[in-house]
Amino acid sequence: MSDAFFSWQNDTLTLRLYVQPRASRDEIVGPHGTSLKVRITAPPVDGKANEHLLKFLAKEFGVTRNQIVITTGTQGRHKQLRINGPLRFPATVSAVLQGR
């Protein structure tokens, strides 16, 4: 991966994330260094934050929960994940993908 928080391999989008648990609301904030910052309301206890993150991103990208896999960082705030065949892009991500 380059300095960007995303890369493509065929129809699979790979994202680097910086996740902030216990936030006041679920939201994709935008670029955060070489990662995409995402806030989620779930606490980082017993995998709840990871599961909540995957469900939130599935909704945002128009895919099922099973189309998203955390590849690295399951125990930390810095994560990398793959989204197979995203159908839509949240406005924050779309702007960056289009080079704005």
DSSP file (Angstrom, degrees, kcal/mol; ACC not computed):
  #  RESIDUE AA STRUCTURE BP1 BP2  ACC     N-H-->O    O-->H-N    N-H-->O    O-->H-N    TCO  KAPPA ALPHA  PHI   PSI    X-CA   Y-CA   Z-CA
    1    1 A M              0   0    0      0, 0.0     6,-0.1     0, 0.0     4,-0.1   0.000 360.0 360.0 360.0 148.8    0.0    0.0    0.0
    2    2 A S        -     0   0    0      4,-0.3     5,-0.0     2,-0.0     0, 0.0   0.046 360.0 -69.9 -88.0-157.0    1.1    3.5   -0.6
    3    3 A D  S    S+     0   0    0      2,-0.0     2,-0.0    -2,-0.0    -1,-0.0   0.676 107.5  96.5 -73.1 -16.3    0.6    6.6    1.6
    4    4 A A  S    S-     0   0    0      2,-0.1    30,-0.1     1,-0.1    32,-0.1  -0.338  82.0-127.1 -70.7 156.5   -3.1    6.4    0.8
    5    5 A F  S    S+     0   0    0     30,-0.2    11,-2.7    28,-0.1     2,-0.3   0.434  87.5  50.2 -84.4   2.1   -5.5    4.7    3.2
    6    6 A F  E     +A   15   0A   0      9,-0.2    -4,-0.3    29,-0.1     2,-0.3  -0.929  54.2 177.8-137.4 159.7   -6.9    2.5    0.4
    7    7 A S  E     -A   14   0A   0      7,-1.6     7,-3.1    -2,-0.3     2,-0.4  -0.967  19.9-134.1-153.1 158.6   -5.9    0.2   -2.5
    8    8 A W  E     -A   13   0A   0     -2,-0.3     2,-0.3     5,-0.2     5,-0.2  -0.904  15.7-179.3-115.6 143.1   -7.7   -1.9   -5.0
    9    9 A Q  E >  S-A   12   0A   0      3,-2.1     3,-1.9    -2,-0.4     2,-0.3  -0.863  73.9 -54.2-137.7 104.9   -7.1   -5.5   -6.1
   10   10 A N  T 3  S-     0   0    0     -2,-0.3    -1,-0.0     1,-0.3     0, 0.0  -0.504 122.0 -21.5  57.4-120.5   -9.7   -6.3   -8.8
   11   11 A D  T 3  S+     0   0    0     -2,-0.3    74,-2.4    -3,-0.1     2,-0.5   0.170 116.2 103.5-102.8  19.2  -13.1   -5.6   -7.1
   12   12 A T  E <   -AB   9  84A   0     -3,-1.9    -3,-2.1    72,-0.2     2,-0.5  -0.896  57.7-154.0-105.4 124.9  -11.7   -5.8   -3.5
   13   13 A L  E     -AB   8  83A   0     70,-2.7    70,-3.1    -2,-0.5     2,-0.5  -0.843   5.2-158.5 -97.0 126.6  -11.1   -2.6   -1.6
   14   14 A T  E     -AB   7  82A   0     -7,-3.1    -7,-1.6    -2,-0.5     2,-0.4  -0.920  13.0-170.8-105.8 129.8   -8.4   -2.7    1.1
   15   15 A L  E     -AB   6  81A   0     66,-2.8    66,-2.4    -2,-0.5     2,-0.5  -0.935  19.4-148.3-122.2 142.1   -8.6    0.0    3.8
   16   16 A R  E     - B   0  80A   0    -11,-2.7    20,-2.3    -2,-0.4     2,-0.3  -0.945  30.0-168.7-102.6 128.9   -6.3    1.1    6.6
   17   17 A L  E     -cB  36  79A   0     62,-3.3    62,-2.2    -2,-0.5     2,-0.5  -0.867  29.3-156.6-122.0 150.9   -8.3    2.4    9.5
   18   18 A Y  E     -cB  37  78A   0     18,-2.3    20,-2.4    -2,-0.3     2,-0.4  -0.986  30.0-157.9-117.9 115.1   -7.7    4.2   12.8
   19   19 A V  E     -c   38   0A   0     58,-2.5    20,-0.2    -2,-0.5    18,-0.1  -0.812  14.1-163.3-105.0 130.9  -10.7    3.3   15.0
   20   20 A Q  E     -c   39   0A   0     18,-2.8    20,-2.5    -2,-0.4     3,-0.4  -0.920  16.9-160.8-110.0 105.2  -11.9    5.3   17.9
   21   21 A P        +     0   0    0      0, 0.0    20,-0.2     0, 0.0    21,-0.1  -0.282  67.6  35.4 -78.0 170.4  -14.2    3.2   20.1
   22   22 A R  S    S+     0   0    0     20,-2.0    19,-0.3     1,-0.1    20,-0.1   0.812  81.3 156.8  56.3  36.1  -16.7    4.6   22.6
   23   23 A A        -     0   0    0     17,-3.0    -1,-0.1    -3,-0.4     3,-0.1  -0.358  56.8-112.3 -82.2 169.2  -17.5    7.6   20.5
   24   24 A S  S    S+     0   0    0      1,-0.2     2,-0.3    -2,-0.1    17,-0.1   0.731  96.1   3.5 -75.9 -21.4  -20.8    9.6   20.7
   25   25 A R  S    S-     0   0    0     15,-0.1     2,-0.5     2,-0.1    -1,-0.2  -0.986  80.2 -98.2-156.5 162.1  -21.9    8.3   17.3
   26   26 A D        +     0   0    0     -2,-0.3     2,-0.3    14,-0.1    14,-0.2  -0.725  58.8 142.2 -83.2 127.6  -20.8    6.1   14.4
   27   27 A E  E     -D   39   0A   0     12,-2.5    12,-3.1    -2,-0.5     2,-0.7  -0.977  53.9-123.3-163.8 151.9  -19.1    8.0   11.6
   28   28 A I  E     -D   38   0A   0     -2,-0.3    10,-0.2    10,-0.2    64,-0.1  -0.900  29.2-173.9 -94.7 115.8  -16.4    8.0    9.1
   29   29 A V  E     -     0   0A   0      8,-2.2    -1,-0.2    -2,-0.7     9,-0.2   0.925  34.5-113.7 -80.8 -47.4  -14.4   11.1    9.9
   30   30 A G  E     -D   37   0A   0      7,-1.1     7,-3.1     2,-0.0    -1,-0.3  -0.891  59.6  -6.4 139.1-170.6  -11.9   11.2    7.0
   31   31 A P  E     -D   36   0A   0      0, 0.0     2,-0.3     0, 0.0     5,-0.2  -0.237  47.9-177.6 -59.4 142.7   -8.1   10.8    6.4
   32   32 A H  E >   -D   35   0A   0      3,-3.3     3,-1.3     1,-0.1     2,-0.4  -0.751  64.8 -61.1-141.7  85.7   -6.0   10.5    9.5
   33   33 A G  T 3  S-     0   0    0     -2,-0.3   -28,-0.1     1,-0.2    -1,-0.1  -0.601 119.5 -17.8  68.6-123.8   -2.4   10.3    8.4
   34   34 A T  T 3  S+     0   0    0     -2,-0.4     2,-0.3    -3,-0.1    -1,-0.2   0.139 131.8  70.1 -99.1  19.3   -2.1    7.2    6.3
   35   35 A S  E <  S- D   0  32A   0     -3,-1.3    -3,-3.3   -20,-0.1     2,-0.5  -0.789  81.8-115.3-126.7 170.2   -5.4    5.8    7.7
   36   36 A L  E     -cD  17  31A   0    -20,-2.3   -18,-2.3    -2,-0.3     2,-0.4  -0.952  33.5-133.7-105.8 123.4   -9.1    6.5    7.5
   37   37 A K  E     -cD  18  30A   0     -7,-3.1    -8,-2.2    -2,-0.5    -7,-1.1  -0.651  26.2-179.5 -84.5 130.7  -10.5    7.5   10.9
   38   38 A V  E     -cD  19  28A   0    -20,-2.4   -18,-2.8    -2,-0.4     2,-0.4  -0.997  13.0-155.0-129.7 130.8  -13.7    5.9   12.0
   39   39 A R  E     -cD  20  27A   0    -12,-3.1   -12,-2.5    -2,-0.4     2,-0.3  -0.888  15.3-179.0-104.5 136.5  -15.6    6.5   15.2
   40   40 A I        -     0   0    0    -20,-2.5   -17,-3.0    -2,-0.4   -14,-0.1  -0.967  30.1-137.3-134.1 152.8  -17.9    3.9   16.6
   41   41 A T  S    S+     0   0    0     -2,-0.3    -1,-0.1   -19,-0.3     8,-0.1   0.701  72.6 100.4 -81.2 -20.7  -20.0    3.8   19.7
   42   42 A A  S    S-     0   0    0      7,-0.1   -20,-2.0     6,-0.1   -19,-0.2  -0.322  74.4-118.1 -70.4 147.9  -19.2    0.3   20.9
   43   43 A P        -     0   0    0      0, 0.0     2,-2.0     0, 0.0     6,-0.6  -0.522  25.9-111.7 -80.6 153.1  -16.6   -0.3   23.6
   44   44 A P  S    S+     0   0    0      0, 0.0     2,-0.4     0, 0.0     3,-0.0  -0.366  75.7 124.4 -82.1  61.5  -13.4   -2.3   22.9
   45   45 A V  S >  S-     0   0    0     -2,-2.0     3,-2.3     1,-0.1     4,-0.1  -0.981  76.5 -15.0-127.1 130.3  -14.5   -5.2   25.0
   46   46 A D  T 3  S-     0   0    0     -2,-0.4    -1,-0.1     1,-0.3     0, 0.0   0.795 121.5 -59.0  52.7  36.0  -14.8   -8.9   24.0
   47   47 A G  T 3> S+     0   0    0     27,-0.1     4,-2.3     1,-0.1    -1,-0.3   0.515 104.5 126.3  76.4   4.3  -14.7   -8.1   20.3
   48   48 A K  H <> S+     0   0    0     -3,-2.3     4,-2.5     1,-0.2     5,-0.2   0.889  71.2  51.2 -63.1 -39.8  -17.8   -5.9   20.4
   49   49 A A  H  > S+     0   0    0     -6,-0.6     4,-2.7     2,-0.2    -1,-0.2   0.921 110.6  48.4 -65.5 -43.1  -16.0   -2.9   18.8
   50   50 A N  H  > S+     0   0    0      2,-0.2     4,-2.5     1,-0.2    -2,-0.2   0.935 113.7  46.1 -62.5 -46.0  -14.7   -5.1   15.9
   51   51 A E  H  X S+     0   0    0     -4,-2.3     4,-2.2     1,-0.2    -2,-0.2   0.916 114.0  48.3 -64.0 -42.1  -18.2   -6.6   15.2
   52   52 A H  H  X S+     0   0    0     -4,-2.5     4,-2.5    -5,-0.2    -1,-0.2   0.909 110.7  52.3 -63.2 -42.4  -19.8   -3.2   15.5
   53   53 A L  H  X S+     0   0    0     -4,-2.7     4,-2.8     1,-0.2     5,-0.2   0.925 109.4  48.7 -59.0 -46.4  -17.3   -1.7   13.1
   54   54 A L  H  X S+     0   0    0     -4,-2.5     4,-2.2     1,-0.2    -1,-0.2   0.902 112.6  47.3 -63.9 -41.6  -17.9   -4.4   10.5
   55   55 A K  H  X S+     0   0    0     -4,-2.2     4,-1.9     2,-0.2    -1,-0.2   0.908 113.1  49.3 -65.8 -41.2  -21.6   -4.0   10.7
   56   56 A F  H  X S+     0   0    0     -4,-2.5     4,-2.3     1,-0.2    -2,-0.2   0.935 113.7  45.1 -62.8 -47.5  -21.3   -0.2   10.4
   57   57 A L  H  X S+     0   0    0     -4,-2.8     4,-2.6     1,-0.2     6,-0.2   0.860 108.6  57.1 -67.9 -34.5  -19.0   -0.4    7.4
   58   58 A A  H  X>S+     0   0    0     -4,-2.2     5,-2.3    -5,-0.2     4,-0.7   0.926 110.2  45.1 -59.9 -43.8  -21.1   -3.0    5.7
   59   59 A K  H ><5S+     0   0    0     -4,-1.9     3,-0.6     3,-0.2    -2,-0.2   0.925 114.1  49.0 -64.3 -45.0  -24.1   -0.6    5.9
   60   60 A E  H 3<5S+     0   0    0     -4,-2.3    -2,-0.2     1,-0.2    -1,-0.2   0.856 117.8  39.2 -64.8 -36.8  -22.0    2.3    4.7
   61   61 A F  H 3<5S-     0   0    0     -4,-2.6    26,-1.9    -5,-0.1    27,-1.6   0.399 110.0-117.5 -97.6   2.1  -20.5    0.4    1.7
   62   62 A G  T <<5S+     0   0    0     -4,-0.7     2,-0.3    -3,-0.6    -3,-0.2   0.856  73.4 116.2  69.2  36.8  -23.6   -1.4    0.7
   63   63 A V      < -     0   0    0     -5,-2.3    -1,-0.2    -6,-0.2     2,-0.2  -0.780  68.7 -94.9-126.3 172.0  -22.3   -4.9    1.3
   64   64 A T    >   -     0   0    0     -2,-0.3     3,-1.7     1,-0.1     4,-0.2  -0.494  38.2-109.6 -82.4 161.1  -23.1   -7.8    3.7
   65   65 A R  G >  S+     0   0    0      1,-0.3     3,-1.4     2,-0.2    -1,-0.1   0.839 118.1  60.5 -57.3 -34.5  -21.2   -8.2    6.9
   66   66 A N  G 3  S+     0   0    0      1,-0.3    -1,-0.3     3,-0.0   -12,-0.0   0.589  91.2  67.8 -73.6 -10.2  -19.6  -11.3    5.4
   67   67 A Q  G <  S+     0   0    0     -3,-1.7    17,-2.8    16,-0.1     2,-0.4   0.423  92.0  72.5 -87.7   1.1  -18.0   -9.3    2.6
   68   68 A I  E <   +E   83   0A   0     -3,-1.4     2,-0.4    15,-0.2    15,-0.2  -0.968  59.8 179.7-120.8 132.1  -15.7   -7.5    5.0
   69   69 A V  E     -E   82   0A   0     13,-2.1    13,-2.5    -2,-0.4     2,-0.6  -0.996  26.6-134.9-133.1 130.6  -12.7   -9.1    6.8
   70   70 A I  E     -E   81   0A   0     -2,-0.4    11,-0.3    11,-0.2     3,-0.1  -0.764  24.1-180.0 -80.7 119.8  -10.3   -7.6    9.2
   71   71 A T  E     +     0   0A   0      9,-2.5     2,-0.3    -2,-0.6    10,-0.2   0.797  64.0   8.6 -93.8 -32.2   -6.9   -8.7    8.0
   72   72 A T  E    S+E   80   0A   0      8,-1.7     8,-2.3     1,-0.1    -1,-0.3  -0.993 109.9  38.0-145.4 152.0   -4.7   -7.1   10.6
   73   73 A G    >   +     0   0    0     -2,-0.3     3,-1.2     6,-0.2    -1,-0.1   0.768  50.2 151.6  87.9  28.1   -5.1   -5.2   13.9
   74   74 A T  T 3  S+     0   0    0      1,-0.3   -24,-0.1    -4,-0.1   -27,-0.1   0.767  79.8  42.5 -63.5 -23.2   -8.0   -7.1   15.6
   75   75 A Q  T 3  S+     0   0    0      3,-0.1    -1,-0.3   -25,-0.0     2,-0.2   0.418 114.1  51.8-102.9   1.5   -6.6   -6.1   19.0
   76   76 A G  S <  S-     0   0    0     -3,-1.2   -57,-0.0     2,-0.3     0, 0.0  -0.675  85.3-105.8-129.7-177.9   -5.7   -2.5   18.3
   77   77 A R  S    S+     0   0    0     -2,-0.2   -58,-2.5   -59,-0.1     2,-0.6   0.774 101.0  75.7 -80.0 -28.3   -7.0    0.8   17.0
   78   78 A H  E     +B   18   0A   0    -60,-0.2     2,-0.3   -62,-0.0    -2,-0.3  -0.774  67.7 166.5 -88.6 120.0   -5.0    0.5   13.7
   79   79 A K  E     -B   17   0A   0    -62,-2.2   -62,-3.3    -2,-0.6     2,-0.4  -0.907  29.3-153.5-132.1 156.9   -6.7   -2.0   11.5
   80   80 A Q  E     +BE  16  72A   0     -8,-2.3    -9,-2.5    -2,-0.3    -8,-1.7  -0.999  24.7 171.6-127.1 136.5   -6.5   -3.2    7.9
   81   81 A L  E     -BE  15  70A   0    -66,-2.4   -66,-2.8    -2,-0.4     2,-0.4  -0.959  25.7-133.0-143.0 162.1   -9.5   -4.7    6.2
   82   82 A R  E     -BE  14  69A   0    -13,-2.5   -13,-2.1    -2,-0.3     2,-0.5  -0.936  10.1-162.6-116.8 137.3  -10.8   -5.9    2.9
   83   83 A I  E     -BE  13  68A   0    -70,-3.1   -70,-2.7    -2,-0.4     2,-0.6  -0.975  15.4-144.9-118.7 116.8  -14.2   -5.1    1.4
   84   84 A N  E    S-B   12   0A   0    -17,-2.8   -72,-0.2    -2,-0.5   -17,-0.0  -0.725  73.8 -15.9 -86.5 118.5  -15.3   -7.4   -1.4
   85   85 A G  S    S-     0   0    0    -74,-2.4    -1,-0.2    -2,-0.6   -73,-0.1   0.919  75.5-155.0  62.1  52.5  -17.3   -5.7   -4.1
   86   86 A P        -     0   0    0      0, 0.0   -24,-0.2     0, 0.0    -1,-0.1  -0.350   6.0-161.5 -59.5 137.0  -18.4   -2.4   -2.4
   87   87 A L        +     0   0    0    -26,-1.9     2,-0.3     1,-0.2   -25,-0.2   0.720  68.7   9.6 -93.8 -24.9  -21.6   -1.1   -4.0
   88   88 A R        -     0   0    0    -27,-1.6    -1,-0.2     0, 0.0   -25,-0.0  -0.948  66.2-133.3-148.5 168.3  -21.4    2.5   -2.7
   89   89 A F        -     0   0    0     -2,-0.3   -28,-0.1    -3,-0.1   -29,-0.0  -0.989  24.8-115.2-130.1 132.7  -19.0    4.8   -1.0
   90   90 A P     >  -     0   0    0      0, 0.0     4,-3.1     0, 0.0     3,-0.5  -0.302  37.4-109.7 -58.8 150.8  -19.7    7.1    2.0
   91   91 A A  H  > S+     0   0    0      1,-0.2     4,-2.2     2,-0.2     5,-0.2   0.859 117.7  53.9 -54.3 -41.2  -19.2   10.8    1.0
   92   92 A T  H  > S+     0   0    0      1,-0.2     4,-1.1     2,-0.2    -1,-0.2   0.906 115.1  39.6 -61.4 -42.6  -16.0   11.2    3.0
   93   93 A V  H  > S+     0   0    0     -3,-0.5     4,-2.7     2,-0.2    -2,-0.2   0.900 112.2  56.1 -74.6 -42.2  -14.4    8.2    1.3
   94   94 A S  H  X S+     0   0    0     -4,-3.1     4,-1.8     1,-0.2    -2,-0.2   0.890 104.1  53.8 -57.8 -42.2  -15.8    9.0   -2.2
   95   95 A A  H  <>S+     0   0    0     -4,-2.2     5,-3.0    -5,-0.2    -1,-0.2   0.895 112.3  44.1 -61.0 -41.1  -14.2   12.5   -2.1
   96   96 A V  H ><5S+     0   0    0     -4,-1.1     3,-1.6     4,-0.2    -2,-0.2   0.903 110.8  53.5 -71.5 -41.0  -10.8   11.0   -1.3
   97   97 A L  H 3<5S+     0   0    0     -4,-2.7    -1,-0.2     1,-0.3    -2,-0.2   0.822 109.3  50.1 -62.0 -30.6  -11.2    8.3   -3.9
   98   98 A Q  T 3<5S-     0   0    0     -4,-1.8    -1,-0.3    -5,-0.2    -2,-0.2   0.392 121.7-108.7 -89.0   2.7  -12.0   10.9   -6.5
   99   99 A G  T < 5       0   0    0     -3,-1.6    -3,-0.2    -5,-0.1    -2,-0.1   0.736 360.0 360.0  81.6  23.1   -8.9   12.9   -5.5
  100  100 A R      <       0   0    0     -5,-3.0    -4,-0.2    -6,-0.2    -5,-0.1   0.441 360.0 360.0 -92.3 360.0  -10.6   15.9   -3.8
